Amino acid sequence: MSPCPVSVIIPTYNRSEFLNRALESIRRQTVRCGEIIVVDDGSTDQTASVVRDFSQRYTIDVIYLRQENRGPAGARNSGITVARYPYIAFLDSDDHWNKKKLELQFAAMNENPDFWISHTREKWLRNGQHLNQKRIHIPRHGNIFNHCLLLCGVGMSTVMLKKELFSKVGKFDERLRCCEDYDFWLRVSCRFLFYLIDLPLTIKEGGRADQVSYIYRVGMDKLRIQAITNLLDSGILQQDQIQAALLELEKKCTVYGNGCIKHGKKEEGQSFFQLTEKYKMRYLSESVK
């Protein structure tokens, strides 16, 4: 059986203890992918050995790229650049997949060619224990822009997309060491509908202090504010999307600004209140022209 035309990109940084599990979850898929691209973002552990050993055991086409540390966005972008197949799936090296993930997701995209991007539900584990998701975290189908404004509404390891999509929306923003996924989903969801495979085909592992979301947990709202203002500045939003973005910008600036003031950073807090007013006045003045 010929492989499905999917490049699987695994960005990794010092995850050698989890990487083989991720690779094995790809190998065990009920359909074979075209290639696996492991982007080693400057690891100092045994990552290279794990990839080499896996490549020697199996006949799956594995590409190993090593680069100086550029963060998750830079690692994914490197993988996208060398990917040879028309579809791309992402898998974070500390997550793994249900064995039917690629089969069901690729079939859904083939049967629904108007969708350029799809995602699945997730099973969440924290320190090995099942974690129930709140309603707000349940992924959506179709127009998910408003949901993506609220939070990072798409799990990176759940995604399969047409490679051509990057020519429409750009790649990941390497200036963002965290929340690069939030920024990317905003740029995609304001222009494309998302197809949801409503099954928990991705297993997401969390609860560790070395994860990017934990390291940057204090400043995440600031980065999301930056992503929203970048989107507003881009000029690509429809009027209803502008209103939704302004509303969420105000909410996030209020929370972050009050937090700054609470911690004695009054000037910084006030700057975020002023940021909201700046964008509201800009779009108010444009609407009356």
C-alpha positions in Angstrom: 0.0 0.0 0.0 1.4 3.4 -1.0 1.8 6.0 1.8 -0.7 8.8 2.2 0.9 12.1 0.9 1.4 13.6 4.4 4.6 15.0 5.9 4.6 14.7 9.7 6.7 17.4 11.4 8.0 16.9 14.9 9.7 19.9 16.5 11.7 18.9 19.5 14.0 20.3 22.1 15.5 18.1 24.8 12.6 15.6 24.7 14.6 12.4 24.0 12.7 10.6 26.8 9.4 11.2 25.0 10.5 11.3 21.4 10.5 7.6 20.7 6.9 7.3 21.9 5.9 10.0 19.5 7.7 8.3 16.6 6.3 4.9 17.5 2.8 6.4 17.5 3.4 7.4 13.9 4.8 4.0 12.9 1.8 2.3 14.3 -0.7 4.3 12.2 -3.1 2.2 10.1 -1.9 4.2 7.1 1.7 5.1 6.4 2.7 8.7 6.1 5.0 9.9 3.4 7.8 11.1 5.6 8.6 12.1 9.2 10.6 15.3 9.7 12.2 15.7 13.1 13.5 19.2 13.7 16.0 19.2 16.6 15.9 22.8 17.9 19.4 22.7 19.5 18.9 19.8 21.9 21.7 18.9 24.3 20.3 15.4 25.2 20.1 12.1 23.2 17.7 13.3 20.6 19.9 12.5 17.6 20.5 9.0 18.9 16.8 8.4 19.4 16.1 9.4 15.8 19.0 7.4 14.4 18.0 4.3 16.3 14.4 4.6 15.1 15.5 5.1 11.5 17.7 2.0 11.6 14.9 -0.2 13.0 12.2 0.8 10.4 11.9 1.6 6.7 9.9 4.8 7.3 11.5 7.8 5.5 12.8 10.0 8.4 14.5 13.3 7.9 16.5 14.7 10.8 17.3 18.4 10.8 19.4 20.0 13.5 19.5 23.8 14.0 20.5 26.3 16.6 17.6 27.0 19.1 14.9 29.2 17.4 11.9 28.1 19.4 8.8 26.1 18.4 7.9 28.5 15.6 11.3 28.4 14.0 11.5 24.6 14.3 8.1 24.1 12.6 9.0 26.6 9.9 12.2 24.6 9.1 10.1 21.4 8.8 7.6 23.1 6.5 10.4 24.4 4.2 11.7 20.9 3.5 8.4 19.0 3.5 7.8 17.2 0.2 4.1 16.2 0.4 1.0 18.3 -0.2 -0.4 17.7 3.3 1.3 18.4 6.6 0.5 17.1 10.1 2.2 18.3 13.3 3.1 16.3 16.3 4.8 17.8 19.4 7.4 15.4 20.6 5.8 14.9 24.0 2.4 14.0 22.6 1.3 11.0 20.6 -1.5 9.7 18.4 -4.2 7.1 18.3 -3.3 4.6 15.7 -6.2 5.6 13.3 -5.5 9.3 13.5 -3.9 9.7 10.0 -6.3 7.4 8.3 -9.5 9.1 9.6 -8.2 12.6 9.2 -6.8 12.2 5.7 -10.0 10.5 4.6 -12.0 13.4 6.0 -9.9 15.9 4.1 -10.2 13.9 0.9 -14.0 13.7 1.3 -14.3 17.4 2.1 -11.8 19.1 -0.3 -13.1 22.6 0.4 -11.6 22.4 3.9 -7.9 23.3 3.9 -7.3 22.5 7.5 -8.7 19.9 10.0 -8.2 19.1 13.7 -9.3 16.4 16.1 -10.4 16.2 19.7 -7.8 15.4 22.3 -7.4 13.2 25.4 -5.5 15.2 28.0 -3.1 13.6 30.5 -1.4 15.5 33.3 1.4 13.5 35.1 -0.1 10.4 33.5 -3.6 11.0 34.9 -6.7 11.7 32.8 -7.8 15.3 32.9 -11.3 16.4 32.1 -11.6 19.3 29.7 -13.8 22.3 30.4 -16.5 23.1 27.9 -14.5 26.2 26.7 -11.6 23.9 25.6 -13.7 21.6 23.4 -12.7 22.2 19.8 -15.1 23.6 17.3 -16.1 22.9 13.7 -16.4 25.4 10.8 -16.0 29.1 11.6 -13.9 29.0 14.8 -12.4 32.6 14.7 -14.3 33.8 17.8 -13.3 30.7 19.7 -9.7 31.2 18.7 -9.8 34.8 20.0 -10.7 33.5 23.5 -7.9 31.0 23.8 -5.7 28.8 21.8 -8.6 26.9 20.3 -6.6 24.3 18.3 -4.2 21.7 19.6 -1.1 21.7 17.5 -0.7 17.9 17.6 -4.2 17.5 16.2 -3.8 19.4 13.0 -3.5 18.3 9.4 -3.5 20.9 6.6 -2.8 21.5 3.0 0.8 22.8 2.6 -0.5 25.4 0.2 -2.2 27.1 3.1 1.1 28.7 4.2 1.3 30.6 0.9 -2.0 32.3 1.9 -1.5 33.1 5.6 2.3 32.9 6.1 4.2 30.6 8.4 4.6 30.7 12.2 5.8 34.0 13.7 9.4 33.3 15.0 9.3 36.5 17.1 7.0 34.7 19.4 8.7 32.2 21.7 5.3 31.2 23.0 1.7 31.7 21.8 2.9 31.3 18.2 0.1 28.8 17.8 -2.5 31.3 19.1 -1.2 33.8 16.6 -1.2 31.3 13.7 -4.8 30.0 14.4 -6.1 33.6 14.4 -4.5 34.2 10.9 -5.9 31.0 9.6 -9.4 31.0 11.2 -10.2 34.5 10.0 -10.0 33.2 6.4 -10.5 29.4 6.5 -13.1 27.0 8.0 -11.8 24.2 10.2 -13.0 20.6 9.8 -13.3 18.8 13.1 -12.9 15.1 13.4 -15.0 14.7 16.6 -12.9 11.9 18.1 -10.1 12.0 20.7 -7.3 10.9 18.2 -4.5 12.9 19.9 -3.1 12.3 23.3 -1.7 15.5 24.9 0.7 15.2 27.8 1.0 18.1 30.2 1.9 19.1 33.8 5.7 19.5 33.4 7.7 22.6 34.4 9.9 22.3 31.2 7.0 23.0 28.8 6.8 26.3 27.0 3.3 27.0 28.2 4.5 26.7 31.8 7.7 28.7 31.3 5.9 31.6 29.7 2.7 31.3 31.7 3.0 34.8 33.3 3.3 36.7 30.1 1.0 34.7 27.8 -1.8 37.3 27.8 0.7 40.0 26.7 1.7 37.8 23.8 -1.9 37.1 22.9 -2.6 40.9 23.0 0.3 41.3 20.6 -1.2 38.7 18.3 -4.6 40.5 18.2 -3.1 43.9 17.5 -0.9 42.4 14.7 -4.1 40.9 13.2 -6.0 44.2 13.5 -3.0 46.0 11.8 -3.0 43.5 9.0 -6.2 44.8 7.4 -7.5 41.4 6.5 -10.4 41.2 8.9 -14.1 41.6 8.0 -16.2 44.1 9.9 -17.7 41.5 12.2 -14.3 40.0 12.9 -12.9 43.5 13.7 -15.6 44.0 16.3 -14.9 40.6 17.9 -11.2 41.2 17.9 -11.7 44.7 19.5 -13.9 43.2 22.2 -11.4 40.4 23.1 -8.5 42.9 23.0 -10.3 45.1 25.6 -10.9 42.1 27.8 -7.3 40.9 27.7 -5.9 44.4 28.1 -8.1 45.0 31.1 -7.0 41.7 32.8 -3.4 42.2 32.0 -3.4 45.9 32.8 -5.0 45.4 36.2 -2.5 42.6 36.9 0.3 45.1 36.2 -1.1 47.7 38.5 -1.7 45.1 41.3 2.0 44.2 41.1 3.2 47.8 41.2 3.6 48.4 37.5 1.1 51.3 37.2 2.6 52.8 34.1 2.7 49.5 32.2 -0.9 48.8 33.2 -2.1 52.2 32.0 -0.4 51.6 28.7 -2.6 48.5 28.1 -5.8 50.5 28.9 -4.6 53.1 26.4 -3.9 50.5 23.8 -7.5 49.4 23.8 -8.7 53.0 23.4 -6.2 53.5 20.6 -7.6 50.7 18.5 -11.2 51.5 19.3 -10.7 55.1 18.2 -8.9 54.0 15.1 -11.8 51.8 13.9 -14.4 54.3 15.1 -12.8 57.0 12.9 -12.6 54.7 9.9 -16.2 53.7 10.2 -17.4 57.3 10.0 -15.3 58.2 6.9 
